[in-house]
Amino acid sequence: MVDGDLGEHVGILEDLIGAPAHEAGTLAEQAELHSARIVEIHKLISDNQKDMVDRYHDCLQQLLAIAERVEFPRIEDFG
């Protein structure tokens, strides 16, 4: 990040990970809340990645099953 307005950077972080709860008065409490939110986001991303890999694997298996049923012409058939 380039030097700039600290408020702008804080605003961007709040947009990305959510603004701290009003009951979090100190910076340490806010950091703890943000850390917990980051852990939640990381878990969500990991779960989504696993789901995408599983779906890709399922699609690949379906394509391989279809490919096994396709009859390709033999070279001798062109001669």
PAKOL-674557 format. One record per residue (C-alpha): x, y, z; residue in one letter; residue number from 1. Coordinates in steps of 0.001 Angstrom, whole numbers. Example, Ala and Ser with C-alpha at 12.3 -4.5 7.8 and 13.67 -1.06 7.14 Angstrom:
! residues 2
> 12300	-4500	7800	a	1
> 13670	-1060	7140	s	2
***
This chain:
! residues 79
> 0	0	0	m	1
> 1249	3457	-755	v	2
> 1310	6200	1820	d	3
> -2023	7896	2066	g	4
> -4846	8779	4319	d	5
> -4973	6381	7283	l	6
> -8747	6764	7439	g	7
> -9007	5571	3843	e	8
> -6931	2468	4604	h	9
> -9018	1748	7694	v	10
> -12166	2136	5596	g	11
> -10866	-362	3049	i	12
> -10058	-2866	5799	l	13
> -13489	-2375	7331	e	14
> -15078	-3067	3938	d	15
> -13012	-6222	3539	l	16
> -13350	-7730	7001	i	17
> -16195	-5807	8559	g	18
> -16221	-2912	10936	a	19
> -15500	-3741	14565	p	20
> -18408	-4067	16946	a	21
> -19281	-951	18909	h	22
> -18473	-2691	22188	e	23
> -14836	-3076	21091	a	24
> -13389	102	22488	g	25
> -9661	-506	22478	t	26
> -7464	-1207	19504	l	27
> -6550	-4568	21040	a	28
> -10223	-5547	21257	e	29
> -10801	-4399	17684	q	30
> -7746	-6347	16507	a	31
> -9043	-9450	18262	e	32
> -12430	-9103	16561	l	33
> -10760	-8568	13188	h	34
> -8533	-11603	13751	s	35
> -11565	-13750	14495	a	36
> -13283	-12458	11343	r	37
> -10185	-13164	9247	i	38
> -10145	-16745	10574	v	39
> -13817	-17111	9580	e	40
> -13105	-15743	6095	i	41
> -10109	-18068	5704	h	42
> -12221	-21091	6674	k	43
> -14964	-20040	4247	l	44
> -12434	-19679	1425	i	45
> -10874	-23063	2254	s	46
> -14295	-24725	2301	d	47
> -15182	-23134	-1037	n	48
> -11879	-24249	-2570	q	49
> -12482	-27816	-1393	k	50
> -15999	-27704	-2833	d	51
> -14661	-26447	-6183	m	52
> -12034	-29211	-6293	v	53
> -14689	-31822	-5501	d	54
> -16981	-30450	-8224	r	55
> -14102	-30387	-10726	y	56
> -13278	-33998	-9864	h	57
> -16925	-35024	-10340	d	58
> -17078	-33272	-13726	c	59
> -13829	-34902	-14805	l	60
> -15165	-38341	-13863	q	61
> -18324	-37675	-15885	q	62
> -16271	-36576	-18901	l	63
> -14086	-39672	-18673	l	64
> -17187	-41871	-18499	a	65
> -18568	-40191	-21626	i	66
> -15218	-40500	-23419	a	67
> -15208	-44253	-22778	e	68
> -18478	-44575	-24704	r	69
> -17306	-42577	-27729	v	70
> -16155	-44684	-30648	e	71
> -13281	-43115	-32525	f	72
> -12579	-44141	-36129	p	73
> -9608	-46387	-36708	r	74
> -6818	-45380	-39074	i	75
> -7698	-48330	-41287	e	76
> -11166	-46868	-41820	d	77
> -9630	-43928	-43731	f	78
> -7613	-46002	-46153	g	79
***
